[in-house]
Amino acid sequence: MYHTLYSTNGHHRLTSANYVTYVTGELHPDRVMDDLDLIYMIDGEWEIWMEEEAYLLRPGEVLLLAPHRHHYGKRPCQAQTKTMYLHVRVDENGQKLSLPAQLDCRQQPYVRTLFAHIVALHHEPQTPSKDAKLSALLNLLFCELYDVQNAALSLDETTVAKAKQLFERRPEYMYSLSELTGLLEISSKTLNKRFRRATGQTACQYQMDFKLEMVRTFLLEHPNIPLRSVAQNYGFYDEFYLSRMFKKKYGIPPSKIRP
């Protein structure tokens, strides 16, 4: 996922802002912009691509399409999709915050409020203070999005830590995805989303790598224990499956790592 730096005290300039309803569904425009394109999803669903990565946007989520990057659509949004968008000429100066391309803001209604204030102010008559107010609101919006990211990262780290405790307590057991979601009281989609943000892997991929690292350490310390027993000790179906997964991760079979 793309991360881009944004200034929290810069003189940002809003170039366009509006509410949009796509009654029949539309593709996202195929373009490269000089401005940052921020989209807040009100209703519907929309898949938008930036470079070679797809982002599926649902209600309450925000997408930040970075300047000078190719963004486009491959399929239309749902009919009756409603969004707010902001086009911002970003000031490159000032203190920088790193923000990901997509943020879940369903639990942060103030983000939607800020989008709405900015859109409304954009359509008001020009006054001597209008541009300064818009810049201040944009800085505040970036700060709020940064706080959303930090809150999400905290949840991600907590979820991963709880899963890791499960793996450590029962190293002889290989948890299925449904078992993990039940024990952690979380949906499979949310579980994998948190794991990907925190580790770059799904929960099952993380579990596999975690176990293989335990196996590697065990093999170094217990060179004479049969591989069949090692497989049983760490929840693998048999020694052949363990050997295949071990070679896939480390590039060599387990027998080659023993002293």
Protein Blocks (a to p, Z undefined) as FASTA:
>chain_A
ZZddddfkbccddfbdcddddfkopaddddddfbdcddddfbdcddddehjaccdddehi
acdddehiacddfbdcdehiacddddddddfedjdddddfbdcfklmmklmmmmmmmmmm
mmpccdfklmmmmmmmmmmmmmmmmmmmmmmmmmmmmmmmmmmmmmmmmmmbccdfklmm
mmnopafklmmmmmmmmnopafklmmmmmmmmmmmmmmmmmmmbcfklmmmmnopablml
mmmmmmmmnopafklmpZZ
